[in-house]
Amino acid sequence: MIKSIICGAGHYVPENVVTNGDLAKLMTTNDDWITERTGIKERHHRKNRNDPKETTAYLGYQASLRALKSAGKTPEDIDYIVFATLSPDYYFPGCGVLLQDMLGCDTIGALDVRNQCSGFVYAMSVANAFIKSGLYKNILVVGAEVHSFGLDFSDQGRGVSVIFGDGAGAVVLTASEDASAGDILSVNMHSEGKHAEELCTMFPGSKFGWSDRMRLEPDAVTDREIYPIMNGNFVFKHAVTRFPETIAEALDTAGKTIQELDMFIPHQANLRIAQFVQQKLGLPEDKIFNNIQKYGNTTAASIPIALSEAIQQGKIQRGNLVLLSAFGSGFTWGSVLFNY
C-alpha cells in the first residue's frame, strides 16, 4: 500500500522586518491596536515593494531549496510541483512553471492552486491523491506569497494592510511502502462561494473589467476594487464555526480523537481565531503552534512556514499525529491529518 510521507520541510521569508511601529509611521495605528485585534507584532516584507527579483516564485524557490535539503533530495528527484498562491508573479502563467525553471527540473508538470488561505491544504490534498494513485513519487508542495506590493498603506486600508506579510514554505511529499513510515490519514476540503465578496480583491477580473476600464476610465477604478477588502467580523464568525467542523471531520475519518493529537497547526489568520478554536477543542498550549506574532498572515504560506518551524524547533517528532487546518477567502476551508 502506497503512503504519502512528508520527508522534508523548509521555509523562507525576506530579511526586511516591518514592526507595528513602522506601520504607525504610514497610517493612523499603533502597536496596541494591532496586537489586540490580531496578535501580530511584526511581519516580513520584501525591502522594495516593486522588486522584480524577490517575487513570489523566488520566495517559493528559496523555501523549496531548504525543503529539498531537509529531505535529502535534489531537484532531479522531483517529478511534480503543486504551487499555492494568491499573489503570482504574473496574472498568468502561474508560479509553478517559474519554480520548475528556477530549480532546473526537467519538463515535469506544475500545477497552480488558487485557494488563498486554504491553498496549502488544498495543494497537499491534490499531491496526496497523486502519490497514492501511483502517478508520482516525489512532489514538491509550495505555499508562497508577496502581499506587500498590493496593500493599501493608508488609513483607508489599515484594517487589512496591518495583517499580511510575505513568505514561503514548502514540503517534499514522497511515496513510501514502509509499514513503519508516517502517512496522510485523512483530508477534507469545503467551499461556500456565496460569501466570495466578504474577503476578496475584485480587480482585475472579468466581472469588474480590466484593460478597457484602465484605458478609458482610469479614475473610475476605485481603491475598493484594487486592494483587498475584508468584512472582519463576518469572516471571524464563520472561521470559528468552520474550524471545529473540519477538525472533527478529519479526526472522525481517521478514527482518531482530539486527545491523540500531538500538534495542531492552524492557518495563521488571526491569533484570536486560533485561541478561540484552541479553547473550544480543549487543547493545551504545547499542542498548538502559532507564529503569526512574527510573520503576520502569509496566506497560502502560513501553514508550511509554521510546519517547517515546528519541525526545526523539535515540537514535531517522527511518529507524531499532526493536524493542519485552514479557513479563508472563497470561503474555503479544510484539513490534512497525518502521522509525521
N, C-alpha and C positions, 0 to 999 in steps of 0.2 A: 504494500500500500504506500503510495507516494504522499509524503508530508511536505508542508511548507515551513521552513525554519528561517528565522532571522539570524543570519550568520555574521552580520556586521552592521554597524550604525555609525553615522558621523553627522556633524553639523558645522555651520559656518555663519558668522554674522559680520557685517562691516565693522571696522575698528572704531568708527565715529560714534561716540555715545552722546545721546541727547537727553538731558535731565528735564525734570518738570520745571526747574528754574530756567533752563534755556528756552523752553516754550513760553514761559511767562514774559519773556522779552519780546515775543512776537504777537501775543494776544493777551486779552484780559483773563488771566487764570493764575493759579498758584499751586504749590506742591500739595497743600492740604486738600484743596478742591479735587484735584486729580486723584490723589491717593484714596480719599474717602469714597469716591464713586467707582474707581476701577481697581485699586490696589497697585497701580503701576507707579514706579519711582523713576524709571528711565527706560529708554529703548535705543536701538541702534539704527541709524540712518546712514546711507552712503554719504560720503562727505560732500559731494557735489550732486545736487538733485538732478542735474542734467548730464551726468557722467555717462557717456556712450559705452564705456568699458565695464563698469561694475553693474551689470544688468542682472535680471532675474536668472537667466540661463547661466551666467558666470557664478552667481552665488550657489546655484544648484550644482555646478561643476566642482566648486571647492568642497561642498558637502559630500559629493559623490566620491571624490578622491579619498576623503577621510573614511567614508564607509567602506570603500574597497580595501583600504589598508587594514581596517579593523577586521574585515572578513578574510584577509589573506588572499585576495583575488586581484586580478588585473582587468583593465577594460576589455581585453580579448576574451575573458571568461563570460562576459555579459551577453546574453542573446535577446534581451528585450528591455525597453525603457518605458516606464509609466511616470509621467511628469504632471504634477498637480500645481496649478497656479491660477490666480485671477489677474495677475499683472505681468503678462507675457512681454517679451522684448518687442514683438510686432503684434499688430492686430491679427495678422496671420503671416507666416506659419507660426505654429506653436513652438514652445521651448524644447520639446522632446528631441526634435531633429537637430537643434542647435547644440544640445548636450551631446548627442551622438557624435557630432563633428568635433566638438572640443575634446572629447575623450579619445577620439581616433578609433572608435569602434568600426567594425565592418558595416555593411549595409543592413544592420539589424532594424527591426521595427521599433517605432517610437510613438507612443500614444499620449495625447494630452487630455487631462481631466479638468473640467471647469465646474467644480462644485464648491468653490470658495472655502469656507471654514471647515467643511466636511470633506474637502478634496483629498486629503491624505488617507482618510478612512475608506473612501470610495476607491482610491488608487490601490490600496492594499487588498481590497476585496477582489478587484479585477486581476491583480497579479497572482493572488492565491488561486483563483479559478484556473488561470492559465497553467500554473505549475501542477496543480492536482489533475489537470486533464492530460498531462504528459507532453504538452506542446513545447514548453520551455523549461530550462533547468536553473538558470540564474537570471533573475530580474532585478534591475535597479529601480527602486521606487523613491521618487523625489517629491518633496514639497518645498517650494521656494517663492518668495515674494519680495518685490521692491515697491513698498507703498508710498515712500516719501516723495516720489516725483508727482503723485497725483492727489495730494491732500491740500485742503484749504486752510492755510495757517493764518487765519484771521478770526476775529470774534465770531463771525457768522459760522465758521466751520469748526470751532474749537471742540464741540461735543463729540465729534468724530476724530479729528486730527490728533488729539492727545492720546488716542488709544493705540494707534497702529505703528508697527516697526518693520524693519527689513531683516531678512534672514533666510536660511535654508537648512533643511535636514534631509537625510537620505538613509535608506536601509538597503541591504542586499538580501533578497528573498531567494532561498535555494531549495531545490528538490532534494529530498532525502528519504531513504527507505530504512533508516536506522531506527529500530524499535525503541531505543533509549533517547532519541532526539526529541526536541520540542515539536510543536505543531500548532497551526492555527485551528482552533477548535470550533469557532463559530463567527459568522459575520452577519450583519444586517444593515440595510440601507432603506431610508424612507424620504419622502418629499411631500410638500404641500405648497404647490405653486401659486395658490390664490393669495399668498402673502408676499409675493415677489417684491412689490414696491415698498415694503416696510423696511427693507435693507437692500440697497442696490446702488449702482451707478447707471444712469439712464443713457448717457451719450458717450461714444457713438453707438448707434443701434438702429435697426430697421424700423423700429416703432417711432423713434424720435428724429429720424433723418441723420444725414451726415454731410456729404460734400455739397449738396445744393444749399442747405441752410448756412453752412460755413461761408460759401461763396456769395450767396445772395443776401443773406440776413445774419451776418456775423454777430450783431448786437442782440439778436433775438435768442441766442443760445445762452441760457441762464446758468448761474452757478449751481443751482439745484440740480440741473441736468448733468453738468460736467463733473461735479465732485460727489463722493459717496454720501448718501443720506441714510439715516437710521432712526427709526422710532424706538428709542432705547427701552422704554417701559414695556412696550408691546413685545419686543424681542426677549427681554428678560423673563416675562411671564411665560412665554412659550418654551424658552430654553429650560427653565426649571421644571417644566412638565415633561418635556420630551426626553431629557437626560435620564431620569429614572426609568422611563419606559424602555428605551433602547438598552440600558444596562440590564434590566430584568430579562429582556428577550435574549440577550447574549448569554447570560448565565443559564437561563432555563434550557436553551437549545443545547448547551454543552453538558447539562446535568450538573452544574456547579452552583455553589451558594456564595453569597457575599462574604461569608466568614472564611471561605477558602482562598479568597483573592489576596495576593501578595502586594500588588501595586495597581493603582488606578491613575491613569493619565488622561485628564480631560483636555479638550481644546482650550487653549488659554485665551479666552474671550474677555473675561472679567472675573477678578478674584472673588467678588461677591457671589457670582453664579456657582463657582467651584465650591465655595464654602457652604452654600445653601445645599447643594447636592451631597456634599460630604456629610453634613449633619443629618440629612434625610435618610441616608444609607447607613448611618452609624459607623462610618469609617474612622479609625484613629489617624492621627497626624502622619504616622510613619507609613501609611498605606495610600497616600495620595501625593502626587508630585506636582507642584506649581512653580513656575519660574516667570510668570507674567510680570512680576515685580521689576525684573531687569531687562526684559525683551519686549514688553507690550504684546499686543495681539499681532502675530505674524501669519494669521490666517492658515493657509494650507501648510505652512512651515511649522506651526506651533507644536503639533504633536510629535513630529520627528525630531525637532530640536530638543523637546523635553525628554523623549525616549532616549536619545543619544546621551544627554547629560545624566539622566538617572542611571544608565548603564556605566558610564565613566566614573560616577561617584560611588559605585558599588551598591546602589539602592535597588538594583535589579540584578539577580543572580540567575545562572542557569538552573532551570527547573522551576522557576517562579511562575505563578499564574498572573498574567498581566492583562489589563483591560484598557483599550483605547476608545474614547467616545467623543463625538463632536456634534455640534449643532450650529447652524448658521444660515446665511443668505440662501434664499430659494423658496421657502425654507427647505433645508435638507438636514438630515441627521442620521447617525448610525454608529455602530460599534464593531470592533475587532477584538476577540478574546483569544489569547494564545498562551501556550506554555513556552517560556523562553528557554 
